[in-house]
Amino acid sequence: MSLGHGDLRELYQEVIFDHNRSPRNYHEMADANRVADGHNPLCGDQLTLYVRLVDGVVADASFVGHGCAISTASASLMTEAVKGKTVEEVEALFRDFHALLTGEAPEGRDFGKLEVLAGVREFPVRVKCATLAWHTLHNALTGEAAPAKTE
């Protein structure tokens, strides 16, 4: 099924609004063994990301915080997308996702629901909103103590 430009924009808006209104995995995680904070000063987005890593695999991921619709939706979609993936798979997905948002998407990569965030590339200033959760996840997985910032 091929979506036209208008259909894709409508789907993009619908998914963003849905995940902003009802974010998935929005809760603190008591048994997390990785935690990181992220902040986007431009938009005021702030989040804390929780990850339970078991044998190099993301067994669970959640977040709390506040931010714009794109930031919240991206964090929600991300926590769904990374569960069950190895750290290496998550890092590769982050690199490819960032490339998708900056217009250099790798050929043949299936992004699943994350694909709807590709619409952000039409608004370059909002790419930072969409990638904040991912930078924060990277810090959680690598043990970086400083908060992730998009500036």
N, C-alpha and C positions, 0 to 999 in steps of 0.2 A: 504494500500500500504506500503510495507516494502522497505526501501532504503538500498542499500549496503553501505559499508564503503566509497568506492570511490565516489558513488553518493552523499552521505551526505557531503563529503568534497567539492565536486563541488558546491552543493547547498549553503553551508556555505560561500564559496568564492564569489559566485555570489551575494548573499544577502548583504554581508559585502560591496562589491564594490559598489553595487547599492545605499545603504544607505549612504555610504561615499561620493559618487559623487553627489547624490541628497538627502541630509538629509531632512527628514520630520520635520515640525514644527521648522524650523531654522529661528527664528526671535525674536526680543525683544517683550515683551508683555506689552503694556502700562497699561492695567487694571489688571495686576497680583497683588495678595495680599500676595504672598509669593515669595521671591527671595533668592537664595543661590548661592555661588560660590564654585567651586571644582577645585582641582589641583592635578595632578599626577606628582611629581617631576622626577620620573624615566623616563617617556616618554616625559614630557613637555606638557602633555594634560592640558588644562585649559578651563573651561566652566562656564557660568552663566546660571542657570536654573530658569525659570519663571513658576509659578503655579497660576491659579485662582481657589481657593477653594470656593465652595458654599455649605453651609449646610453639611459640612463634606465630600463632593464629589469633586473629581478633575474634574472641568468643562473644563479646558484647561491647556495645558502644552507646553512649548517651551524652546528652548535653543539657545545660541550663544557661540562662542568660537572657539578654534582650537585644534586639536589633531590628533593622529594616526587614521588610518582607523577603527580600532576596537572600539576605544573610541567614535568616531563620529557616527558610525553605531549603537552602543549600545544606545547612547543618543536618536538617531532618533527612533529606535524601541521602546524604553522605553516610549517616549512621546506618541506614538500611543497606547501602551498597557495600560497606566494608565488612559486615559480619560474615564470618566464615572464611575470610581471605587471609593469606599469609602477609606478614609485614612487607615482603618483597612485592607481592601482588598489589597491596595498598599503595606502596610508593610508586609503582609503575602506573597505577590508575590515576594517582595525583598528577604525575607528570603529563600524562595524556589528557586528563581533564583540563589542566591549565592550558595546554596547547589548543584544546577545543575552544576555550574561551577567548584565546588571543588570536584565533583564526588560522591556526596551523595544525588542525586535527589530523592525527595519524590515520592513514587509510585502513579500512577494514576493522576498526575498533568498535565493538558494540558497547555503548555506554548505558544501555537500558534507560531507566527513567531519568538518569542524569542528563540525557540528551536535551531535555527541555531547557536546561540552563544555558544551552548554546546561544539562545536569544540575547543573553547578556552582552555578547560581543558587540552588539549594535550600540551599546552604551559603555564605552571603555572605562569610565569612572566607576561603574558598578561592578566591574570584574573583581575589584578588591572585596566587595561585599560577598560575592559568590565564592571567593577562595579563602576567606578568613578561617572557616571551620577546617579546611584542608591543611592550611599552614599550622593550625593549632594541633591537628591530629599528627602531623609530621613531628612536631615538638614532643608530643606525648610518646610517640613510638621511639624517638631517638633519645629521650630523656633530657631534652633541652629545658633548663629551669626558667629561663627568661620568657615572659609572655610573648606569644606570636603577635606581630604587628604587621599591618599591611602598608605601613609608611616606610 
